[in-house]
Amino acid sequence: MGREHTKPHQRALRRLTIAVLVVLVVARSSVAQPPTPPGIEPLMAAARAAIAAGRLADAEPYLVRAVAAAPDAVEANLLLGQVYTGTGRPARAVERFQQAVRLDPGLAHTHYFLAIAYTFTGRRDQGLEELKRAVALQPDNPGFGFYLGLAYLEARHDVEAAAELGRVVALTPGDTEARVNLAWAQINLGKSSDAASSLAEVVKRQPAHAVAWFLLGEAMRRQGDDDQAIRDYERAATLDPMMADALFSLGTVYYWRNDLDKAGEWFGRLVAIDGSHVGAHYQLGKIALQRGRVDEAIPHLELCTRLAPDNKGAHYQLSRAYRIKHDDDKAEQELAAFRALGSQMPDDAAWRDHRLDTVGARPARPPR
């Protein structure tokens, strides 16, 4: 949980940016465009042809010349920003999109692409605001609404996420990804029964949808049906062996059943694919301590405190381990670190009821 690498929905955003770029060039008449200054029309025509053929690098020099010749040309700035985004230069894309927004604040797609560029540069709050503007300008565009819902979900604004994704589902009832992410928000809001009903329909239609199976497991677990949750989690882990959340949830369910063998097996599988997963190392350290394997516990807990110095549970457990080893100095250091973070005992329920961090599997469609 809490990994820093690019999340699935961010990779999807980059793919979607390129796809929409081609869509907008091929079907320019579907988007209200300010007139292109006549002097740069040959450059723009060459750029559009290159983009339509998927050759973003070839389009760039034409667009750079067009922007230099006509800095106030909205389409030139917009397309150049999209080329920068599609070729992995979001900071430069932000500058072009900001210029396009200043020139024509009423063009919804410009706000949308500025939001994507902000997201790629880590400015998620600003990206969320731009997505709100895009949706306000085109409320009937389900693509805009879908990504606004994802942005709310990532920002942990679950009420807003549920409302927006629910609106998208109403617009496009067959949109599986909107339904899946709506269920995610519903689970976070404690509406696990609603989520389970919707997800059951999703997996019936798409039995290979790993994220839906995982979320169905989360919904069933919150309804107290751990046996069904385990089956759903295992289905998700079989379909996607790299899904850290499914592996962690399986380990957690078995841990709370006091089946330490099974719990250790799933947490061990998780650290094998993600060696920096703090939660898995913490739990493996605790399991080893419970079994009296102090030398096995200490490396897990030490790594946990290095990766997450504010994890007071790890400091507390590590203090116990050092005390058992009669290393009183280290035990006191870890106990002091634990107390500095708060005097309460660590709440292990926080691991059991961990929040869902990784949002989005893929976009429903390019915005129209």
Secondary structure by P-SEA (a helix, b strand, c coil): cccccccaaaaaaaaaaaaaaaaaaacccccccccccccaaaaaaaaaaaaaacccccaaaaaaaaaaaccccaaaaaaaaaaaaaaccaaaaaaaaaaaaaaccccaaaaaaaaaaaaaacaaaaaaaaaaaaaaaccccaaaaaaaaaaaaaacaaaaaaaaaaaaaaaccccaaaaaaaaaaaaaacaaaaaaaaaaaaaaacccaaaaaaaaaaaaaaacaaaaaaaaaaaaaaacccaaaaaaaaaaaaaaacaaaaaaaaaaaaaaaccccaaaaaaaaaaaaaacaaaaaaaaaaaaaaacccaaaaaaaaaaaaaaacaaaaaaaaaaaaaaaccccccccccccccccccccccccccc
